[in-house]
Amino acid sequence: MSAAADHRPSHPGLAHGPVYLDHNATTPVDPRVAEAMLPHLTDFFGNPSSGHSFSEVPRQALIEARTRVARLLGARPDEIVFTASGSEADLLALRGAVLASGRPRPHVITQATEHPAVLDTCRALERLHGARVTVLPVDGRGLVDPKALADVLTDDTVLVSVMAANNETGALQPITELASLAHGRGALFHCDAAQAVGKIPIDVEVLGVDLLTVVGHKMYAPKGAAALYVREGVRLEPVVYGGGQERGLRAGTENVALAVALGTAARIAAEELADGAPARLAALRDDLHARLAAALPGRVHLNGPERERLPNTLNVSIDGLLGHELLAASGIAASTGSACHSGSHTPSPVLSAMGLEPARALGAVRLSLGRWTTPGEIETAAAALTEGAAAL
């Protein structure tokens, strides 16, 4: 752990309340991000597209924000398109590629544990635009077999969309190999990297992707700030028509404050990655896992890969317990492996796609660490979860 990590300031929003281990759901806004965006909500209100002096600061701020996001991804600034959410970025990528292809029956490939923003867009493309969609299975670790992709690629395949990291298990997909296979058949490759950007190094050239989704509230920026990387030369149908902003792909006067927030978050993320943040988080995550396994011997089961996963994510099931009951008993702010509908709980589709039995899937808890998680909080969380398990 570096000196900077040892003395990192606490976050005011985390000072009171339970231990927060739900960073994959959303992150607190970094105070440095809030400070950077505030002047663009008050003093610098001009339209970046106007021709007078009030537009100059917003216009330059937009350029700088785009540059910072691009730098984090190893991209060019003009390849970054700002959007209002990851779901919108996914829609622009998938719908945009399908409609721009001009194919009468375009083929799209995705995989079973994708975020609903991708899976539901694929279903809409089937329903509204005659697309043919193939959903690849995953193995027991939640990973796609590249051979399975190779077997279903055709000359009609327009786009392959596979996430970089799963939001529940942290599973890291073999994106570079999958993208290479897609390109070998002339298809574009989209990667929803909402959970990965800022947690691990992401370079669009190394990955070989054509489209990549970035989400601000997963990396300490406010909700409503997101972006889509669009490789130069890739043609997409716009998601919003009108004034030509964002390369003509998303019309509407730019939200400069949120763009500045995303750019600042990207700059800080790059600094944290260089300062060893992934290793720090992985050490804390593994300490939490070890404490739980020692306190509940033989009952704690890891869901997802042991190695190929995000450094901040621990998804475990505990024999004989329901995840939502365990979190309620422990008081820890985290997520479960189930969805609640009208008071009844159903297993997570992600864990079900991995082949987990319903009882184990219902017993899952997702514990995701963040920038301000401390060793003391890990000790507190492990004790609380152990006590909660005993009480149940």
C-alpha positions in Angstrom: 0.0 0.0 0.0 1.4 3.4 -1.0 1.8 6.3 1.3 -0.9 8.1 -0.6 -3.3 5.2 0.0 -2.3 5.1 3.7 -3.3 8.7 4.2 -6.3 9.0 1.8 -8.9 11.3 3.2 -12.3 10.0 4.2 -15.4 10.8 2.3 -18.0 12.9 4.1 -20.9 10.9 2.7 -19.4 7.7 4.3 -18.7 9.2 7.7 -22.0 8.1 9.2 -24.1 4.9 8.7 -23.2 1.3 7.9 -20.1 0.1 6.2 -20.6 0.7 2.5 -19.7 -2.2 0.3 -21.9 -1.5 -2.7 -19.5 0.4 -5.0 -20.5 -1.7 -8.1 -24.0 -0.3 -7.7 -22.8 3.3 -7.4 -19.9 5.2 -6.0 -20.0 8.4 -3.8 -19.0 11.5 -5.8 -15.4 12.3 -5.2 -15.2 15.8 -3.5 -12.6 16.8 -6.1 -15.1 16.0 -8.9 -17.9 18.0 -7.2 -15.5 20.9 -6.8 -14.5 20.8 -10.5 -18.0 20.8 -11.8 -19.6 23.4 -9.5 -18.4 26.5 -11.3 -20.2 25.2 -14.5 -23.4 25.1 -12.5 -23.0 28.7 -11.4 -20.5 31.0 -13.0 -19.8 29.4 -16.5 -23.3 28.9 -17.8 -22.7 29.8 -21.5 -23.6 27.5 -24.4 -20.4 26.0 -25.7 -21.7 26.5 -29.3 -22.3 30.2 -29.0 -19.9 32.7 -30.5 -19.4 35.2 -27.7 -17.2 35.4 -24.6 -19.7 33.5 -22.3 -19.1 30.4 -24.4 -15.3 30.3 -24.3 -14.8 28.7 -20.8 -17.5 26.1 -21.3 -16.2 25.2 -24.7 -12.6 24.8 -23.4 -13.9 22.8 -20.4 -15.7 20.4 -22.8 -12.5 19.9 -24.8 -10.5 19.2 -21.7 -13.0 16.8 -20.3 -13.1 14.8 -23.6 -9.3 14.7 -23.6 -9.1 13.4 -20.1 -11.6 10.6 -20.8 -9.8 9.7 -24.0 -6.5 9.6 -22.2 -7.8 7.1 -19.6 -8.9 4.8 -22.4 -5.9 5.2 -24.8 -8.2 6.9 -27.3 -8.4 10.1 -29.2 -10.5 13.0 -27.9 -12.7 13.1 -31.0 -13.6 9.4 -30.5 -15.4 10.2 -27.2 -19.1 10.9 -27.3 -20.7 12.1 -24.1 -24.1 10.5 -23.1 -26.4 10.7 -20.1 -26.0 7.1 -19.0 -24.4 3.8 -19.7 -27.7 2.5 -20.9 -27.9 5.3 -23.5 -24.3 4.6 -24.6 -25.1 0.9 -25.0 -28.2 1.8 -27.0 -26.2 4.1 -29.3 -23.6 1.4 -29.9 -26.0 -1.5 -30.5 -28.9 0.2 -32.3 -26.5 2.6 -34.0 -24.4 -0.2 -35.5 -27.4 -2.3 -36.6 -29.3 0.5 -38.3 -26.1 1.9 -39.9 -25.3 -1.5 -41.4 -28.1 -1.4 -43.9 -28.5 -5.2 -43.6 -32.0 -6.5 -44.0 -31.6 -9.1 -41.2 -28.5 -8.1 -39.3 -27.0 -10.6 -36.8 -26.0 -9.5 -33.3 -24.1 -11.6 -30.8 -24.0 -11.1 -27.0 -23.7 -13.3 -23.9 -26.0 -14.5 -21.1 -24.7 -12.4 -18.2 -24.7 -9.0 -19.9 -26.3 -6.0 -18.3 -30.0 -5.6 -19.1 -29.1 -2.4 -21.0 -27.5 -4.7 -23.6 -29.8 -7.7 -23.4 -33.0 -5.6 -23.6 -31.7 -3.5 -26.5 -31.0 -6.8 -28.3 -34.5 -7.9 -27.8 -35.8 -4.5 -29.0 -33.7 -4.9 -32.1 -35.3 -8.3 -32.8 -38.7 -6.9 -32.3 -38.4 -3.6 -34.1 -35.7 -4.0 -36.7 -35.8 -7.7 -37.6 -32.4 -8.4 -36.1 -31.3 -12.0 -35.4 -29.7 -12.2 -31.9 -27.5 -15.0 -30.6 -26.9 -15.2 -26.8 -23.7 -17.1 -25.9 -23.7 -19.2 -22.8 -21.1 -18.8 -20.0 -19.3 -21.4 -18.0 -19.5 -21.9 -14.2 -17.1 -19.0 -13.7 -19.3 -16.7 -15.8 -16.8 -16.6 -18.7 -17.5 -16.8 -22.4 -15.6 -19.5 -24.4 -14.0 -17.8 -27.4 -14.6 -21.0 -29.4 -18.3 -20.6 -28.8 -18.2 -17.2 -30.4 -16.2 -18.4 -33.3 -18.8 -21.1 -33.9 -21.7 -18.7 -34.3 -20.1 -15.8 -36.2 -21.4 -15.5 -39.8 -21.0 -13.1 -42.7 -24.2 -11.4 -41.6 -22.8 -10.7 -38.1 -22.9 -6.9 -37.7 -21.9 -6.6 -34.0 -20.7 -8.5 -31.0 -21.3 -7.0 -27.6 -19.5 -8.5 -24.5 -19.0 -6.7 -21.2 -15.5 -6.2 -19.9 -16.4 -7.1 -16.2 -19.6 -8.5 -14.7 -21.3 -6.2 -12.3 -22.2 -9.1 -9.9 -19.2 -11.4 -9.9 -16.5 -9.1 -11.3 -15.7 -11.8 -14.0 -13.3 -10.4 -16.6 -14.1 -11.6 -20.1 -11.3 -12.3 -22.7 -12.1 -9.2 -24.7 -9.0 -9.0 -26.8 -9.5 -12.5 -28.1 -13.2 -12.1 -28.6 -12.8 -8.8 -30.5 -10.1 -10.4 -32.7 -12.5 -13.2 -33.7 -15.3 -10.7 -34.4 -13.0 -8.6 -36.7 -12.0 -11.8 -38.5 -15.5 -12.1 -39.8 -15.9 -8.3 -40.5 -18.1 -7.6 -37.4 -17.8 -4.6 -35.0 -17.1 -5.2 -31.3 -18.8 -3.3 -28.5 -17.7 -3.6 -24.9 -19.7 -2.4 -21.9 -16.9 -1.4 -19.6 -19.0 0.4 -17.0 -17.6 -1.8 -14.2 -14.1 -2.0 -15.4 -13.0 1.6 -16.3 -11.2 3.1 -13.3 -10.8 -0.2 -11.5 -8.4 -1.8 -13.9 -6.3 -0.4 -16.8 -8.5 -0.2 -20.0 -6.9 0.6 -23.3 -9.1 0.4 -26.4 -6.1 -0.3 -28.7 -5.0 -3.2 -26.5 -8.5 -4.6 -26.3 -9.1 -4.0 -30.0 -12.7 -2.8 -29.5 -14.6 -0.5 -31.8 -17.1 0.8 -29.2 -16.8 1.0 -25.4 -19.2 2.3 -22.7 -18.0 4.4 -19.8 -20.2 5.2 -16.8 -19.4 8.1 -14.4 -21.3 7.0 -11.3 -19.2 3.8 -11.2 -16.0 5.9 -11.0 -16.9 8.6 -8.5 -18.7 11.1 -10.8 -22.4 11.9 -10.5 -25.1 9.9 -12.1 -26.0 11.2 -15.5 -22.4 11.4 -16.8 -21.3 8.7 -19.2 -19.6 8.3 -22.6 -19.2 6.0 -25.6 -15.9 5.5 -27.3 -16.5 5.3 -31.0 -13.4 4.3 -33.1 -12.7 6.6 -36.0 -14.4 5.4 -39.1 -17.2 3.4 -37.3 -20.6 4.5 -38.6 -23.6 4.7 -36.3 -27.1 5.8 -36.6 -27.6 8.8 -34.1 -29.5 8.2 -30.9 -30.8 11.8 -30.8 -31.2 13.9 -34.0 -30.9 17.7 -34.2 -28.1 20.2 -33.7 -25.1 18.0 -34.6 -23.5 17.9 -31.2 -21.3 14.9 -30.2 -20.3 14.2 -33.8 -23.9 14.3 -34.8 -24.6 11.1 -32.8 -26.3 12.7 -29.8 -27.8 16.1 -30.5 -28.6 18.5 -27.7 -26.8 21.3 -25.9 -24.0 19.7 -24.0 -24.2 19.2 -20.2 -20.8 20.8 -19.5 -20.9 20.4 -15.8 -21.4 16.6 -16.0 -18.8 16.3 -18.8 -16.3 18.1 -16.6 -17.2 15.8 -13.7 -16.5 12.7 -15.9 -13.3 14.2 -17.2 -12.1 14.9 -13.6 -13.1 11.4 -12.5 -11.1 10.0 -15.4 -8.0 12.1 -14.4 -8.2 10.9 -10.8 -8.8 7.3 -11.9 -5.6 7.4 -14.0 -3.7 8.7 -11.0 -5.1 6.0 -8.7 -4.4 3.2 -11.2 -0.8 4.4 -11.4 -0.6 4.6 -7.6 -1.5 0.9 -7.1 -5.2 1.1 -6.3 -6.1 -2.3 -7.9 -3.6 -4.1 -5.7 -4.8 -2.2 -2.5 -8.4 -3.2 -3.2 -7.5 -6.8 -4.1 -5.7 -7.1 -0.8 -8.7 -5.8 1.2 -11.1 -8.0 -0.8 -9.0 -11.1 -0.1 -8.8 -10.2 3.6 -12.5 -10.0 3.8 -12.9 -13.3 2.0 -10.4 -15.0 4.3 -12.0 -13.6 7.5 -15.4 -14.9 6.4 -14.0 -18.3 5.4 -12.3 -18.6 8.8 -15.3 -17.6 10.8 -17.7 -19.9 8.8 -15.5 -22.9 7.8 -16.8 -24.9 4.9 -19.8 -22.7 4.3 -18.5 -19.8 2.2 -18.4 -20.4 -1.6 -16.9 -18.0 -4.1 -19.1 -17.2 -7.1 -17.2 -16.4 -10.2 -13.5 -16.7 -11.2 -10.9 -16.7 -8.5 -8.4 -14.8 -10.6 -10.0 -13.3 -13.7 -12.2 -10.7 -11.8 -12.2 -7.1 -10.6 -9.9 -6.4 -7.7 -12.8 -4.9 -5.7 -15.5 -7.5 -6.1 -16.3 -10.5 -3.8 -19.4 -12.5 -4.5 -20.0 -15.3 -2.1 -22.8 -17.6 -1.0 -23.1 -18.9 2.6 -24.6 -22.3 3.1 -28.1 -22.3 4.7 -28.6 -18.5 4.4 -30.5 -16.1 2.1 -28.4 -13.2 1.0 -31.1 -10.5 1.6 -31.7 -11.8 5.2 -27.9 -11.9 5.9 -27.5 -8.3 4.8 -30.5 -7.2 6.8 -29.2 -9.0 9.9 -25.6 -7.6 9.5 -26.5 -4.0 8.7 -23.9 -3.9 5.9 -24.7 -1.8 2.8 -24.2 -4.3 0.0 -26.2 -6.2 -2.7 -27.5 -9.7 -3.0 -27.7 -12.3 -5.7 -31.4 -12.1 -6.0 -34.1 -9.8 -7.3 -37.1 -8.9 -5.2 -40.5 -8.8 -6.9 -43.6 -8.0 -4.8 -41.9 -9.5 -1.7 -40.7 -12.7 -3.2 -37.1 -13.2 -4.2 -35.8 -14.9 -7.3 -32.3 -16.0 -8.1 -30.0 -13.6 -10.0 -30.1 -14.2 -13.8 -26.3 -13.9 -13.8 -25.8 -16.6 -11.2 -28.4 -18.8 -12.8 -26.7 -18.5 -16.2 -23.5 -19.7 -14.5 -25.4 -22.9 -13.5 -25.7 -22.1 -9.8 -28.4 -24.0 -8.0 -31.3 -21.7 -6.8 -30.5 -22.1 -3.1 -26.9 -21.1 -3.6 -27.8 -18.2 -5.9 -30.4 -16.9 -3.3 -27.6 -17.1 -0.7 -25.3 -14.9 -2.6 -24.1 -11.5 -1.4 -22.0 -9.1 -3.6 -19.5 -7.1 -1.5 -17.8 -4.4 -3.7 -15.1 -2.2 -2.2 -14.1 1.3 -3.2 -11.7 4.2 -3.0 -12.2 5.0 0.7 -12.7 1.4 2.0 -10.3 0.9 5.0 -8.8 -2.2 6.7 -10.9 -1.3 9.7 -14.1 -1.4 7.7 -13.2 -4.8 6.3 -12.7 -6.1 9.9 -16.0 -4.5 10.9 -17.9 -5.9 7.9 -16.5 -9.4 8.4 -17.5 -9.4 12.1 -21.0 -8.0 11.3 -21.6 -10.6 8.5 -20.4 -13.4 10.8 -22.7 -12.2 13.6 -25.6 -11.9 11.2 -25.0 -15.5 10.0 -25.0 -16.7 13.6 -28.2 -14.8 14.4 -29.9 -16.4 11.5 
